Amino acid sequence: MINGAETARVESTAEYIGQAAGVTVSCHATMTAVFVSAAADPATHLVKVRTGDFNLQKVDDINTLSRRFVAGQIDFATLQAGVTRIQAKVIDFTWPQKLLGAGVVGVAPMLLFKATWGDLAWAFVVGIAGYVAAAWTGRHSTTPYIAPGGGGLIIGLLATALQLLGLATSADNIIISALMPLVPGIALTNSLREIIGKHTISGLVRAVDAVMVAGAIGGGVVIGSGLIRALGVL
């Protein structure tokens, strides 16, 4: 849950592990807590969930490990050790990889707009700048939704300034493209999967969170563009 798994995946994983271990397990997962109980034990175990940045690599590692246990390829002690190892493992990309990825993701939508080569290059640069601004803001502020808003602010500032200076043709196209690294795509996808899977509460919570992130990004863009245009008029 912390790393971006759907509630249905969490519930089924816990129940399959219990079944493979010979214990009837019942699991109920929400966005804020996971409840697990066993038929042989009247007590219910509660684990609080504090969601943070998504890390789908850890979700895949846990999923693979649990499947190996259910298939009888490893014992329960190995499963426990593997979960502890995955939880403590730091899975991250280097900054050059992150910057290159942000730039490439920011360029891709420009191909649909049939943009000029100049705007294509600027979308690459502005996308990286917006990603760096969001990452920097997130490290210096724990307030929710401030980080994507900071990224949107920088993107709005730069794209509008480039158009006003005559260096770019369309600020709107650059903004739309450069925002792609900040869009909460995983949250939106998981929310739809939750709702389709009849996990309505968790799906709506994820959807509202995604909408709040999108609103913060849009607000940052509007403020940044407005500031540059106001300065240009002055």
Residue, then its C-alpha position, 0 to 999 in steps of 0.5 A: m500500500i505504501n508503495g502504490a499497490e491496490t487494496a485488492r492486491v494487498e488483500s489477496t496477497a495476505e490471504y494467499i500467503g495464509q492459505a499457503a501456510g495452512v492458516t485461514v486469513s481474512c484481510h481488509a485493506t483501506m488507504t489508511a489501514v490494513f486489518v488482518s485476522a486469522a481463524a485460529d486467533p480471535a485478535t485482529h492485527l491492525v497496521k497503519v498505512r502512511t502513503g508516500d512516493f510510489n515505488l512499483q519496483k517494491v510492489d513487484d518484488i513483494n508480489t514475486l516473493s509471495r508467489r514463490f511462497v504460494a508455489g512452495q518454492i521458499d519456506f516462511a522464514t525465507l519469505q519473512a527475510g525477503v520482505t524485511r530485505i525489500q522493505a529496507k532496500v532503497i530503490d532509486f534512480t540516479w539524478p541524471q536518469k531522472l532528469l533525462g526521463a523527465g525531459v523525454v516524458g515532457v517531449a512526448p506529447m509535443l509530437l501530437f501537437k506537431a510542434t516546431w523543433g524549437d518548442l520541442a527542445w524547450a519542452f525538454v528543458v522546461g519539463i526538467a526544470g519543472y521536475v527539479a522544482a517539484a523535487w526541491t520543493g518536496r524536500h523542503s516542505t512536508t505540506p501536501y500538494i505544495a511540491p507539484g504546485g511548485g513544479g507547475l509554477i516554474i513551468g508556467l513561468l518559463a513557458t510563458a516567458l519563452q513565448l513573450l521573449g519570442l523564443a517559443t511559438s506556443a507556451d500552451n503546448i510547452i506547458i501541457s507537455a512539460l507537465m507530464p512528469l508531474v501528472p499523478g498517473i499511477a494514482l489515477t490508474n489505481s483509482l479506476r482499478e479500485i472502482i472497477g474492482k468494487h473497492t469504491i471507498s479506496g478508489l474515490v480516495r485515490a481519485v480525490d488525491a489525484v484531483m488535488v494534485a492536478g489542482a495544485i499543478g494547475g494552480g501553480v501554472v496559472i500563478g506562474s503564467g499570470l506573474i510573467r504576463a503581468l510583468g510583461v505588461l508592466 
